[in-house]
Every structure is written in C-alpha cells, then in structure tokens.
Amino acid sequence: MDSAPRTPVTAVIVVAAGSGQRLGYGMPKAKVPLGGDSILTHALRGVAAAGIARQICVAIPPGDPELHALCEAFAQDLKAERRRAGHAGDGGQLPVVTIVDGGATRAESVRAALAALLPATEAVLVHDAARALTPEAVFHRVSQALAAGALAVIPVMPVVDTVKTAEPATGGGAAIAPELVTGTAARETLRAVQTPQGFELATLRRAHDAAASFDAGQAAAVTDDAMLVELLSVPVYAVRGASQSLKITTPLDLIIAEGLLEGPLGARWVEG
Ligand code: C5P
C-alpha cells in the first residue's frame, strides 16, 4: 500500500498588483522588462513549471488592460504547449488561469484572489510576482510540507548580516548621528522570509477574515500572510528557500536578476 501523503488540490495566488515605485520604472513592477519578457511572465512561467497548481490566480492592478492581456496570453501559451506535448485530451493538469483586480494593499490583493478560487481547492500558495526567478524546487518543498500535514509553511533563508534594533537619536545624540542602537538580535534564530508561502485554504481564509477589520496602522504592518496565521496561534513551519528567489524591489535587484538569467547556470539552478 502506498503510504505517500496525498497532495491537496492546490491553487497558486500570484500577487502582482503593486505599483513598483521603488524600482523607478514609472509603471507597475509586473510589467518591467527582465531578460526580454516581463517580471510577471517570468513569475507565471515559474509557477507553471513547478507543476503543482490546479489554478493560478493572478491579482493585477485594477483595470490594467496590458497586464490582463499578458495573463491571457500566458494561459493561451500554456494550452498551446500542452497541445504540442501531445496531452490535448488530458486536460487534468492544465491549470486554470484566473485574473482578479488587486487591492490597495498586498493583503487586499490576496483577499481578492482568495474569493476567486475554485471550490475544490484545499491548499493555496501565495507568491509575490516580484520573486520572479523562484526555483521550482522551492515550490516543491512548500507543497511537500503541506502534503505532510502543515497548515502553514514558508520558505526561509539564514540571515548573513548582524541585525540590530535602532531608534531615532534624541537630545545631544541627534547632533552626533541620526540613530541610536537599542539591541542586537540573536542571528542564529533569525530567518529572512520569502514566497511562495503555503497554507491549508481554510486556515488562510480564517487569518485573512480576521485581518479584514484591521485599522490602517495594523493593515500597514502586514507584510506577509504567515504573520496573519501566527496571530491565530497556528504553527508555521519553515523550509529552505533560495537566493534566486530575491524580491525584485530596487534597480540593483533588477541588475542581479538580469545577471541570474544570463549566468552560466541559468536562472533556476537548484542549490545543494
Ligand atoms: O510592495 P511589496 O514589496 O509588499 O510587494 C510584494 C508583492 O505584493 C509584489 O509582487 C506586489 O505586486 C504585490 N502587491 C499587490 N497588491 C498591492 C501591493 C503589492 O499585489 N496593493
């Protein structure tokens, strides 16, 4: 008898509704060119290549015809690839691509996508389009932890810098330097958090329902989905992320991502 855990019916939400102001391109980050394609196209291809999604639900800036067309073209390409591969009659594994209007915050974009998931969905991965070069292996590690029983799982990386807390310097100190150090975090316990973050669907829905009533200050402090699940006291597990999963945020990140695409190992090499 096969004792391997059953893989839950999984949707991948790709949040791509950010303005991308820090990248300085004057357009939504999802549209910014990377290696001849857009950041969003790379992200969607990575999700499809991982082969875990029954549905890919993309949140884009409301009323953006270009990004809408880009997602439609991606869905058509998936179908054409499947036909070329000779699976025309199969259809079972071809993900449904759904496009929704994102919200004013990342969490609102996630909530809009959660409302559009297929009824059969049991697990969901939430992925930042900005992490366009995430290797397939990371999707698999997250998905495997869900299949093994985790209600929440995130990919993480060790922190290489020493991390300190600081606050604005006051009084005479302000004439010396802008900030005063207040403490040093224990580096061996710190983890830098990436996406895709994986959840049992009902758990993530519960976490987002609770967050929907946050005031503006609380809402602004929400930077990922796992922190909302932590507020429910649900255990959040961590698996190894990858350095290629960098979040393309600044012009320097874009240069690094271009370098990864051109590099001799290719963008999605698997780290040891
Ligand atoms: O701006 P931030 O770094 O939090 O963005 C992380 C991801 O969330 C990006 O992929 C961005 O497109 C997405 N996002 C969104 N809706 C927003 C803000 C950000 O989908 N309102």
Residues whose N, C-alpha, C, O or C-beta is under 5 A from the ligand:
A	BS01	C5P	V15 A16 A17 G18 A59 G102 G103 A104 T105 R106 S109 D128 A129 A130
